[in-house]
Amino acid sequence: MIAAIPTRFDDCVDWLVTKLSRRGAVEQQQERAPEPVIIATPPPQPIDEGEVVKDWVAAYRARRGRDPKVLDVAKDFNLSKTTAWRRMQA
């Protein structure tokens, strides 16, 4: 490593200028690199199952002329019986 460093003053100055100019060139290349484009997507909106159940119950009433059973709602929406009953009452 020591052998690579020039001994004469002029050679030292040339060596130093070369090192500094290379460092500046590398920094300029890094500055010119384009920034990556980041496209943010909005987070998905949560689905309000209460509204979906209400719409489903209304469609069931319109088709069959009666309210669905609690077990039908629970089975179709994978809900507990209590939750299905509450959503039907809403």
PyMOL commands that set and color helices and strands:
alter all, ss='L'
color gray80, all
select helices_A, chain A and resi 2-4+9-32+49-64+70-77+81-89
alter helices_A, ss='H'
color red, helices_A
deselect
rebuild
show_as cartoon
